[in-house]
Amino acid sequence: MEFEFLTATLFNLGINLFYTLLALFIGITALLAIDKKLLKHVDIEGELKRGNVAVAIFASTILIFVAMIISFGLKG
């Protein structure tokens, strides 16, 4: 019984890791797409390198919203 529990735990860990990496990939892709399509006049990466806190908050907010959409989509 312990072996089955360990197997199920590792399987769930693998699934959760896959979903995490998928969500991270989609979030970064969405942020880059928004940067290129909607914010043509604002360089998010350049502003982050210069220490612009407002752009950092904006970028993190976009990632949080994308994460919420992905989590609701993965729940079914």
The first five atom37 places (N, CA, C, CB, O) and aatype in JSON, in Angstrom:
{
  "aatype": [12, 6, 13, 6, 13, 10, 16, 0, 16, 10, 13, 2, 10, 7, 9, 2, 10, 13, 18, 16, 10, 10, 0, 10, 13, 9, 7, 9, 16, 0, 10, 10, 0, 9, 3, 11, 11, 10, 10, 11, 8, 19, 3, 9, 6, 7, 6, 10, 11, 1, 7, 2, 19, 0, 19, 0, 9, 13, 0, 15, 16, 9, 10, 9, 13, 19, 0, 12, 9, 9, 15, 13, 7, 10, 11, 7],
  "atom_mask": [
    [1, 1, 1, 1, 1],
    [1, 1, 1, 1, 1],
    [1, 1, 1, 1, 1],
    [1, 1, 1, 1, 1],
    [1, 1, 1, 1, 1],
    [1, 1, 1, 1, 1],
    [1, 1, 1, 1, 1],
    [1, 1, 1, 1, 1],
    [1, 1, 1, 1, 1],
    [1, 1, 1, 1, 1],
    [1, 1, 1, 1, 1],
    [1, 1, 1, 1, 1],
    [1, 1, 1, 1, 1],
    [1, 1, 1, 0, 1],
    [1, 1, 1, 1, 1],
    [1, 1, 1, 1, 1],
    [1, 1, 1, 1, 1],
    [1, 1, 1, 1, 1],
    [1, 1, 1, 1, 1],
    [1, 1, 1, 1, 1],
    [1, 1, 1, 1, 1],
    [1, 1, 1, 1, 1],
    [1, 1, 1, 1, 1],
    [1, 1, 1, 1, 1],
    [1, 1, 1, 1, 1],
    [1, 1, 1, 1, 1],
    [1, 1, 1, 0, 1],
    [1, 1, 1, 1, 1],
    [1, 1, 1, 1, 1],
    [1, 1, 1, 1, 1],
    [1, 1, 1, 1, 1],
    [1, 1, 1, 1, 1],
    [1, 1, 1, 1, 1],
    [1, 1, 1, 1, 1],
    [1, 1, 1, 1, 1],
    [1, 1, 1, 1, 1],
    [1, 1, 1, 1, 1],
    [1, 1, 1, 1, 1],
    [1, 1, 1, 1, 1],
    [1, 1, 1, 1, 1],
    [1, 1, 1, 1, 1],
    [1, 1, 1, 1, 1],
    [1, 1, 1, 1, 1],
    [1, 1, 1, 1, 1],
    [1, 1, 1, 1, 1],
    [1, 1, 1, 0, 1],
    [1, 1, 1, 1, 1],
    [1, 1, 1, 1, 1],
    [1, 1, 1, 1, 1],
    [1, 1, 1, 1, 1],
    [1, 1, 1, 0, 1],
    [1, 1, 1, 1, 1],
    [1, 1, 1, 1, 1],
    [1, 1, 1, 1, 1],
    [1, 1, 1, 1, 1],
    [1, 1, 1, 1, 1],
    [1, 1, 1, 1, 1],
    [1, 1, 1, 1, 1],
    [1, 1, 1, 1, 1],
    [1, 1, 1, 1, 1],
    [1, 1, 1, 1, 1],
    [1, 1, 1, 1, 1],
    [1, 1, 1, 1, 1],
    [1, 1, 1, 1, 1],
    [1, 1, 1, 1, 1],
    [1, 1, 1, 1, 1],
    [1, 1, 1, 1, 1],
    [1, 1, 1, 1, 1],
    [1, 1, 1, 1, 1],
    [1, 1, 1, 1, 1],
    [1, 1, 1, 1, 1],
    [1, 1, 1, 1, 1],
    [1, 1, 1, 0, 1],
    [1, 1, 1, 1, 1],
    [1, 1, 1, 1, 1],
    [1, 1, 1, 0, 1]
  ],
  "atom_positions": [
    [[0.81, -1.19, 0.0], [0.0, 0.0, 0.0], [0.86, 1.26, 0.0], [-0.93, -0.01, 1.2], [0.48, 2.27, -0.6]],
    [[2.01, 1.23, 0.65], [2.88, 2.4, 0.68], [3.45, 2.69, -0.7], [4.01, 2.19, 1.69], [3.63, 3.86, -1.06]],
    [[3.72, 1.64, -1.47], [4.25, 1.84, -2.81], [3.22, 2.51, -3.7], [4.7, 0.51, -3.42], [3.56, 3.39, -4.49]],
    [[1.95, 2.1, -3.59], [0.89, 2.72, -4.37], [0.71, 4.19, -3.98], [-0.42, 1.96, -4.18], [0.49, 5.04, -4.84]],
    [[0.8, 4.48, -2.7], [0.69, 5.86, -2.24], [1.83, 6.71, -2.77], [0.66, 5.91, -0.71], [1.61, 7.84, -3.2]],
    [[3.04, 6.17, -2.74], [4.21, 6.88, -3.25], [4.09, 7.12, -4.76], [5.5, 6.11, -2.93], [4.42, 8.2, -5.25]],
    [[3.63, 6.11, -5.47], [3.45, 6.25, -6.92], [2.41, 7.32, -7.25], [3.03, 4.9, -7.53], [2.62, 8.14, -8.13]],
    [[1.28, 7.3, -6.52], [0.24, 8.29, -6.77], [0.73, 9.69, -6.42], [-1.02, 7.95, -5.95], [0.4, 10.65, -7.11]],
    [[1.51, 9.81, -5.36], [2.04, 11.11, -4.96], [3.0, 11.65, -6.01], [2.74, 11.0, -3.6], [2.94, 12.82, -6.37]],
    [[3.88, 10.8, -6.5], [4.82, 11.24, -7.54], [4.1, 11.57, -8.85], [5.87, 10.16, -7.79], [4.5, 12.49, -9.56]],
    [[3.06, 10.82, -9.16], [2.27, 11.11, -10.35], [1.6, 12.47, -10.23], [1.22, 10.01, -10.58], [1.63, 13.26, -11.17]],
    [[0.99, 12.74, -9.09], [0.35, 14.05, -8.86], [1.38, 15.17, -8.88], [-0.4, 14.06, -7.53], [1.09, 16.26, -9.39]],
    [[2.55, 14.93, -8.35], [3.62, 15.92, -8.38], [4.03, 16.23, -9.82], [4.83, 15.43, -7.57], [4.24, 17.39, -10.17]],
    [[4.14, 15.2, -10.63], [4.49, 15.39, -12.03], [3.44, 16.18, -12.79], [0.0, 0.0, 0.0], [3.77, 17.05, -13.59]],
    [[2.17, 15.88, -12.54], [1.09, 16.6, -13.21], [1.09, 18.07, -12.78], [-0.27, 15.96, -12.88], [0.97, 18.95, -13.63]],
    [[1.24, 18.32, -11.5], [1.27, 19.7, -11.01], [2.48, 20.47, -11.55], [1.28, 19.71, -9.49], [2.36, 21.65, -11.86]],
    [[3.61, 19.82, -11.66], [4.79, 20.45, -12.23], [4.57, 20.79, -13.71], [6.01, 19.54, -12.07], [4.97, 21.86, -14.17]],
    [[3.94, 19.88, -14.42], [3.63, 20.13, -15.83], [2.68, 21.32, -15.98], [3.01, 18.88, -16.48], [2.91, 22.2, -16.82]],
    [[1.62, 21.36, -15.17], [0.69, 22.49, -15.22], [1.37, 23.8, -14.85], [-0.5, 22.22, -14.29], [1.06, 24.85, -15.41]],
    [[2.28, 23.75, -13.9], [3.0, 24.95, -13.5], [3.85, 25.48, -14.64], [3.87, 24.67, -12.28], [3.84, 26.68, -14.94]],
    [[4.59, 24.6, -15.28], [5.44, 25.02, -16.4], [4.6, 25.5, -17.59], [6.34, 23.87, -16.83], [4.98, 26.45, -18.27]],
    [[3.46, 24.84, -17.83], [2.58, 25.26, -18.9], [2.01, 26.65, -18.62], [1.44, 24.26, -19.08], [1.98, 27.5, -19.51]],
    [[1.58, 26.89, -17.4], [1.04, 28.19, -17.03], [2.11, 29.28, -17.12], [0.44, 28.14, -15.62], [1.83, 30.39, -17.56]],
    [[3.32, 28.96, -16.7], [4.41, 29.93, -16.79], [4.73, 30.27, -18.24], [5.67, 29.39, -16.09], [4.93, 31.44, -18.58]],
    [[4.76, 29.28, -19.09], [5.03, 29.5, -20.51], [3.93, 30.35, -21.14], [5.14, 28.16, -21.25], [4.23, 31.29, -21.88]],
    [[2.68, 30.04, -20.85], [1.56, 30.8, -21.41], [1.57, 32.22, -20.87], [0.22, 30.12, -21.1], [1.3, 33.17, -21.61]],
    [[1.88, 32.39, -19.6], [1.92, 33.73, -19.01], [2.99, 34.61, -19.63], [0.0, 0.0, 0.0], [2.74, 35.77, -19.94]],
    [[4.17, 34.05, -19.8], [5.26, 34.83, -20.41], [4.94, 35.13, -21.87], [6.6, 34.06, -20.3], [5.22, 36.23, -22.35]],
    [[4.37, 34.17, -22.58], [3.99, 34.39, -23.97], [2.94, 35.49, -24.08], [3.47, 33.09, -24.61], [3.0, 36.34, -24.97]],
    [[1.96, 35.46, -23.17], [0.92, 36.5, -23.18], [1.52, 37.86, -22.87], [-0.18, 36.16, -22.16], [1.15, 38.86, -23.5]],
    [[2.43, 37.93, -21.93], [3.06, 39.2, -21.59], [3.86, 39.75, -22.78], [3.98, 39.03, -20.37], [3.81, 40.94, -23.05]],
    [[4.58, 38.89, -23.47], [5.34, 39.34, -24.64], [4.41, 39.75, -25.78], [6.29, 38.23, -25.11], [4.71, 40.71, -26.5]],
    [[3.3, 39.04, -25.95], [2.35, 39.4, -27.0], [1.71, 40.75, -26.7], [1.27, 38.32, -27.16], [1.54, 41.57, -27.6]],
    [[1.35, 40.97, -25.46], [0.78, 42.26, -25.08], [1.81, 43.36, -25.26], [0.27, 42.23, -23.62], [1.48, 44.47, -25.69]],
    [[3.05, 43.06, -24.93], [4.12, 44.05, -25.08], [4.3, 44.45, -26.54], [5.43, 43.51, -24.52], [4.48, 45.62, -26.84]],
    [[4.24, 43.48, -27.44], [4.5, 43.77, -28.86], [3.28, 44.33, -29.58], [4.96, 42.53, -29.57], [3.41, 45.19, -30.44]],
    [[2.09, 43.84, -29.24], [0.89, 44.23, -29.99], [0.2, 45.46, -29.4], [-0.1, 43.08, -30.03], [-0.13, 46.39, -30.14]],
    [[-0.01, 45.49, -28.1], [-0.79, 46.57, -27.5], [0.06, 47.74, -27.04], [-1.57, 46.04, -26.35], [-0.38, 48.89, -27.1]],
    [[1.26, 47.45, -26.59], [2.11, 48.51, -26.05], [3.32, 48.72, -26.94], [2.56, 48.16, -24.61], [4.46, 48.52, -26.52]],
    [[3.07, 49.14, -28.17], [4.17, 49.31, -29.13], [5.12, 50.43, -28.73], [3.61, 49.59, -30.5], [6.31, 50.37, -29.05]],
    [[4.62, 51.44, -28.03], [5.45, 52.59, -27.69], [6.12, 52.47, -26.33], [4.61, 53.84, -27.73], [6.9, 53.34, -25.95]],
    [[5.82, 51.4, -25.6], [6.42, 51.21, -24.28], [7.26, 49.94, -24.3], [5.32, 51.15, -23.17], [6.75, 48.87, -24.63]],
    [[8.52, 50.05, -23.96], [9.41, 48.9, -23.89], [9.42, 48.4, -22.45], [10.86, 49.27, -24.37], [10.1, 48.96, -21.59]],
    [[8.66, 47.32, -22.2], [8.52, 46.83, -20.82], [9.87, 46.37, -20.28], [7.51, 45.67, -20.76], [10.22, 46.7, -19.14]],
    [[10.63, 45.62, -21.06], [11.92, 45.12, -20.58], [12.88, 46.26, -20.29], [12.54, 44.17, -21.62], [13.58, 46.24, -19.28]],
    [[12.91, 47.25, -21.16], [13.8, 48.39, -20.95], [13.42, 49.18, -19.72], [0.0, 0.0, 0.0], [14.28, 49.62, -18.96]],
    [[12.11, 49.37, -19.53], [11.65, 50.1, -18.35], [11.94, 49.32, -17.06], [10.16, 50.39, -18.46], [12.25, 49.91, -16.03]],
    [[11.82, 48.01, -17.13], [12.15, 47.2, -15.94], [13.63, 47.29, -15.6], [11.76, 45.73, -16.17], [14.0, 47.34, -14.42]],
    [[14.47, 47.32, -16.62], [15.91, 47.44, -16.38], [16.28, 48.78, -15.76], [16.68, 47.24, -17.67], [17.24, 48.88, -15.0]],
    [[15.5, 49.82, -16.1], [15.74, 51.14, -15.52], [15.12, 51.31, -14.14], [15.22, 52.2, -16.44], [15.3, 52.34, -13.5]],
    [[14.38, 50.3, -13.69], [13.83, 50.34, -12.34], [12.48, 51.02, -12.23], [0.0, 0.0, 0.0], [12.13, 51.54, -11.17]],
    [[11.71, 51.03, -13.3], [10.39, 51.64, -13.28], [9.42, 50.73, -12.53], [9.88, 51.92, -14.72], [9.07, 49.66, -13.03]],
    [[8.99, 51.14, -11.35], [8.15, 50.32, -10.5], [6.75, 50.18, -11.08], [8.08, 50.91, -9.09], [6.13, 49.12, -10.96]],
    [[6.23, 51.23, -11.71], [4.88, 51.17, -12.27], [4.78, 50.11, -13.37], [4.48, 52.55, -12.83], [3.78, 49.4, -13.46]],
    [[5.8, 50.0, -14.19], [5.8, 48.99, -15.24], [5.92, 47.6, -14.63], [6.96, 49.23, -16.23], [5.3, 46.65, -15.13]],
    [[6.68, 47.46, -13.57], [6.8, 46.17, -12.88], [5.45, 45.74, -12.3], [7.86, 46.24, -11.77], [5.08, 44.57, -12.38]],
    [[4.73, 46.67, -11.72], [3.4, 46.36, -11.17], [2.44, 45.99, -12.3], [2.85, 47.55, -10.36], [1.66, 45.05, -12.16]],
    [[2.5, 46.72, -13.4], [1.64, 46.43, -14.55], [1.93, 45.04, -15.11], [1.84, 47.49, -15.64], [1.0, 44.28, -15.38]],
    [[3.2, 44.7, -15.29], [3.58, 43.4, -15.84], [3.16, 42.27, -14.89], [5.1, 43.34, -16.09], [2.67, 41.23, -15.35]],
    [[3.34, 42.46, -13.59], [2.95, 41.42, -12.65], [1.44, 41.26, -12.6], [3.49, 41.72, -11.26], [0.94, 40.15, -12.4]],
    [[0.7, 42.35, -12.78], [-0.75, 42.27, -12.81], [-1.23, 41.49, -14.03], [-1.37, 43.68, -12.82], [-2.16, 40.69, -13.93]],
    [[-0.59, 41.71, -15.16], [-0.94, 40.94, -16.36], [-0.68, 39.46, -16.11], [-0.13, 41.43, -17.59], [-1.51, 38.62, -16.48]],
    [[0.45, 39.12, -15.51], [0.77, 37.72, -15.24], [-0.23, 37.11, -14.25], [2.19, 37.6, -14.68], [-0.6, 35.95, -14.4]],
    [[-0.67, 37.86, -13.26], [-1.65, 37.34, -12.31], [-2.98, 37.08, -13.01], [-1.85, 38.34, -11.13], [-3.6, 36.04, -12.77]],
    [[-3.42, 38.0, -13.86], [-4.67, 37.79, -14.57], [-4.59, 36.59, -15.52], [-5.05, 39.04, -15.35], [-5.53, 35.81, -15.62]],
    [[-3.48, 36.45, -16.2], [-3.3, 35.29, -17.1], [-3.29, 34.01, -16.28], [-1.99, 35.41, -17.92], [-3.86, 33.0, -16.7]],
    [[-2.65, 34.02, -15.11], [-2.63, 32.83, -14.24], [-4.02, 32.48, -13.76], [-1.7, 33.07, -13.04], [-4.37, 31.3, -13.67]],
    [[-4.83, 33.48, -13.44], [-6.2, 33.21, -13.02], [-7.01, 32.59, -14.16], [-6.87, 34.5, -12.52], [-7.78, 31.66, -13.93]],
    [[-6.86, 33.09, -15.35], [-7.58, 32.55, -16.5], [-7.15, 31.12, -16.76], [-7.36, 33.42, -17.74], [-7.99, 30.26, -17.04]],
    [[-5.86, 30.85, -16.69], [-5.36, 29.5, -16.93], [-5.85, 28.55, -15.85], [-3.82, 29.49, -16.99], [-6.25, 27.42, -16.15]],
    [[-5.84, 28.99, -14.59], [-6.27, 28.1, -13.5], [-7.74, 27.76, -13.63], [-6.0, 28.74, -12.13], [-8.13, 26.62, -13.37]],
    [[-8.58, 28.73, -14.02], [-9.99, 28.42, -14.22], [-10.18, 27.5, -15.42], [-10.8, 29.7, -14.39], [-11.07, 26.65, -15.41]],
    [[-9.36, 27.67, -16.44], [-9.45, 26.8, -17.6], [-9.02, 25.38, -17.33], [0.0, 0.0, 0.0], [-9.59, 24.44, -17.88]],
    [[-8.01, 25.19, -16.48], [-7.53, 23.85, -16.17], [-8.44, 23.11, -15.2], [-6.13, 23.94, -15.6], [-8.42, 21.88, -15.14]],
    [[-9.24, 23.85, -14.42], [-10.16, 23.2, -13.49], [-11.31, 22.53, -14.22], [-10.69, 24.2, -12.48], [-11.94, 21.62, -13.69]],
    [[-11.59, 22.97, -15.42], [-12.63, 22.33, -16.2], [-13.86, 23.08, -16.13], [0.0, 0.0, 0.0], [-14.86, 22.69, -16.73]]
  ]
}
